[in-house]
């Protein structure tokens, strides 16, 4: 199944005393580039999150963001670092002893001092299991979006390939008509210039010209590449880089087709082929 690299998904779960939100964003990139943004208290989960993403995605720039808030029922709890309070008061007494007019301060002043208030200890084991489940579920949503958009890209590529096959068939059908038109034109021109034209020599020149203008090999290779593209987009694996290489090869054949053309219709076909190839190439940039 062809997968897009562009997607977004989010999820939320209550884990212990926290409500944790997970957001995953995915955009196109040559390789797998994972960026994880976590609050300091959840930093311990970074390695597991990175491993979970790496196991499911092989290409793209992935941004994973986790945020949390306390559950309302647990918000009134307040934890005080008693050792820090004792140290602060002792330091205050020493300072006041050296002051001519000691200044009093309230309990609220003490609570506002850095390090006095403490967050409750987190149950890391419970949080780790909960975060793993949340990230896993959000990752599944992201993969569903990538697959859904991938099916749309697959349909677009398949449509463009069918159009290229029609253009290639039209060019192949046109070749005999082009050669016959050149033969007639040369015969008429030589007949006008020479009283007794050498038609044997003329046929030799026509054979040489036909070899020079022959585009059968280019059309054969182009059709082979188109068939390969149609096969590759059905594969259940990352195919973006392979498709990009095939587009380069197809563009080369389309260019050669145009440079060899001695007919305006085949020139038009070459241009149409290059337009279709470029349209596919633009979409391939989003395929994993």
C-alpha positions in Angstrom: 0.0 0.0 0.0 1.4 3.4 -1.0 1.6 5.7 2.0 1.8 9.5 2.1 4.3 11.2 4.3 1.9 14.1 5.1 -0.5 13.5 8.0 -1.7 14.6 11.5 -3.2 12.8 14.4 -3.9 13.5 18.1 -5.0 11.6 21.2 -5.6 12.1 24.9 -5.7 9.9 27.9 -6.0 10.1 31.7 -2.9 8.5 33.2 -2.6 8.5 37.0 -3.3 12.1 38.2 -2.6 13.6 34.7 -4.4 14.2 31.5 -1.8 13.7 28.8 -2.3 14.9 25.2 -0.3 13.5 22.3 0.0 15.2 18.8 1.8 13.6 15.8 2.7 15.6 12.7 4.3 14.1 9.6 5.6 15.8 6.5 7.8 14.7 3.6 11.6 14.2 4.1 14.3 12.3 2.4 15.0 10.2 5.5 13.3 9.5 8.8 13.7 12.5 11.0 12.0 12.3 14.5 11.6 15.4 16.7 10.1 14.8 20.2 8.9 17.6 22.4 8.2 16.7 26.0 7.7 18.5 29.4 10.7 17.9 31.6 8.7 15.7 33.9 7.9 13.3 31.0 11.4 13.3 29.6 12.0 9.7 30.8 9.6 8.5 28.1 11.5 9.9 25.1 13.5 6.8 24.2 10.4 4.5 24.2 8.5 7.0 22.1 11.3 7.2 19.5 11.5 3.4 19.3 7.7 3.2 18.8 7.7 5.6 15.9 10.8 4.0 14.3 9.1 0.6 14.4 6.1 1.9 12.3 7.5 4.6 10.0 10.6 4.5 7.8 10.6 7.9 6.1 9.4 11.4 6.8 9.9 14.2 9.2 7.9 13.3 12.3 7.1 15.7 15.2 5.7 14.2 18.4 4.5 16.6 21.1 3.3 15.6 24.6 1.6 18.0 27.0 -0.1 17.4 30.3 -2.4 18.9 32.9 -3.4 17.8 36.4 -6.8 16.3 36.9 -9.2 18.7 38.6 -9.8 16.4 41.5 -6.1 16.3 42.4 -5.3 20.0 41.9 -5.9 21.2 45.5 -3.0 19.1 46.8 0.1 21.1 47.8 3.5 19.5 48.7 6.0 21.6 50.6 9.8 20.8 50.8 10.2 21.0 54.5 14.0 20.8 54.3 14.1 23.8 51.9 11.8 25.8 54.3 14.1 25.0 57.3 17.2 26.1 55.3 15.4 29.3 54.1 14.4 30.3 57.7 17.9 29.6 59.0 19.4 31.7 56.3 16.9 34.5 57.1 17.8 34.5 60.8 21.5 34.8 60.0 20.8 37.7 57.7 18.4 39.4 60.2 21.1 39.2 62.9 23.2 41.5 60.8 20.5 44.0 60.0 19.7 47.1 62.2 16.0 46.8 61.4 14.8 43.2 60.7 12.0 42.9 58.2 9.3 40.3 58.7 8.0 38.1 55.9 4.8 36.0 55.6 4.3 32.3 54.9 3.2 33.2 51.4 6.5 34.9 50.8 8.2 31.6 51.8 6.0 29.6 49.5 6.9 31.9 46.6 10.6 31.2 47.0 12.0 28.8 44.4 12.2 25.1 45.5 9.8 25.4 48.4 6.8 24.0 46.7 7.2 20.4 45.4 5.4 18.4 42.7 4.3 15.0 43.9 6.4 12.1 42.8 5.2 10.5 39.6 4.7 6.8 39.3 7.0 6.4 36.3 6.1 2.8 35.6 2.4 3.6 35.4 3.1 6.6 33.3 5.4 4.7 30.9 2.7 2.1 30.2 0.1 4.8 29.8 2.2 6.9 27.5 3.2 3.9 25.4 -0.5 3.1 24.9 -1.4 6.7 24.1 1.4 7.1 21.6 0.6 3.7 20.0 -3.0 4.7 19.5 -2.1 8.1 18.1 0.4 6.5 15.8 -2.2 4.1 14.4 -4.4 7.1 13.6 -1.5 8.8 11.9 -0.8 5.7 9.8 -4.4 5.5 8.8 -4.3 9.1 7.5 -1.0 8.3 5.7 -2.5 5.3 4.1 -5.7 7.1 3.1 -3.8 9.9 1.4 -1.5 7.3 -0.1 -4.4 5.7 -1.8 -5.3 9.0 -3.4 -1.8 9.5 -4.6 -1.8 5.9 -5.9 -4.9 6.6 -7.9 -3.4 9.8 -9.4 -0.2 8.0 -10.4 -2.2 5.2 -12.0 -4.3 7.6 -14.0 -1.2 9.5 -15.3 0.5 6.2 -16.2 -2.5 5.1 -18.3 -2.4 8.5 -20.1 1.3 8.0 -20.8 0.6 4.5 -22.2 -1.9 6.0 -24.6 0.6 8.7 -25.7 3.3 6.0 -26.2 0.9 3.9 -28.3 0.0 7.0 -30.5 3.7 7.8 -31.1 4.4 4.2 -32.1 1.4 4.2 -34.5 2.7 7.5 -36.0 6.2 6.3 -36.9 5.3 4.6 -40.2 3.2 7.6 -41.3 6.2 9.9 -40.6 8.7 7.8 -42.5 6.3 7.5 -45.5 5.8 11.3 -45.5 9.6 11.8 -45.5 10.0 9.3 -48.3 7.4 11.1 -50.5 8.8 14.5 -49.7 12.3 13.5 -50.7 11.2 11.8 -53.9 9.3 14.8 -55.0 12.1 17.2 -54.2 14.7 15.1 -56.0 12.5 14.6 -59.0 12.2 18.4 -59.3 16.0 18.9 -59.1 17.4 15.9 -61.1 16.2 14.6 -64.5 17.2 11.0 -63.8 17.1 10.5 -60.0 19.0 7.6 -58.4 16.2 5.9 -56.5 18.5 3.1 -55.2 20.7 5.8 -53.5 17.5 7.5 -52.3 16.4 4.2 -50.6 19.8 3.9 -48.9 19.5 7.4 -47.6 15.9 6.7 -46.4 17.1 3.6 -44.5 19.9 5.7 -42.8 17.4 8.4 -42.0 14.9 5.9 -40.6 17.6 4.5 -38.3 18.4 8.0 -37.1 14.8 8.8 -36.4 13.9 5.4 -34.9 12.2 5.8 -31.5 11.2 2.2 -31.0 13.8 1.6 -28.3 12.8 4.7 -26.4 9.2 3.8 -26.5 10.0 0.2 -25.4 12.0 1.5 -22.4 9.3 4.1 -21.6 6.5 1.5 -21.6 8.7 -0.8 -19.4 9.2 1.9 -16.9 5.4 2.7 -16.8 4.7 -1.0 -16.2 7.2 -1.0 -13.4 5.7 2.1 -11.8 2.2 0.5 -11.8 3.8 -2.6 -10.2 5.7 -0.7 -7.5 2.8 1.4 -6.3 1.0 -1.9 -5.3 3.9 -2.9 -3.0 3.3 -3.0 0.7 6.6 -1.3 1.5 8.2 2.2 1.2 8.5 2.9 -2.5 9.1 6.7 -2.8 12.8 6.6 -3.6 12.3 3.9 -6.3 9.5 5.8 -7.9 11.7 8.9 -7.9 14.4 7.0 -9.8 11.9 5.7 -12.3 10.7 9.2 -13.0 14.3 10.2 -13.8 14.6 7.4 -16.3 11.2 8.1 -17.9 12.0 11.8 -18.3 15.2 10.8 -20.0 13.3 8.7 -22.6 10.7 11.4 -23.1 13.5 14.0 -23.8 15.2 11.6 -26.3 11.8 11.1 -28.0 11.5 14.8 -28.5 15.1 15.3 -29.7 14.7 12.5 -32.4 11.3 13.7 -33.5 10.9 14.8 -37.1 7.1 15.3 -36.7 5.2 17.9 -34.9 2.7 15.3 -33.5 5.4 13.2 -31.9 6.9 16.5 -30.5 3.6 17.2 -28.9 3.5 13.7 -27.5 6.9 14.2 -26.0 5.8 17.4 -24.3 2.7 15.8 -23.0 4.7 12.9 -21.6 7.1 15.2 -19.8 4.1 17.1 -18.3 2.6 13.9 -17.0 6.0 12.7 -15.6 6.5 16.0 -13.8 3.0 15.8 -12.3 3.8 12.3 -11.0 7.2 13.5 -9.7 5.6 16.3 -7.6 3.3 13.8 -5.9 6.0 11.2 -5.3 7.8 13.8 -3.1 5.0 13.0 -0.5 5.2 9.2 -0.8 7.1 7.2 1.9 
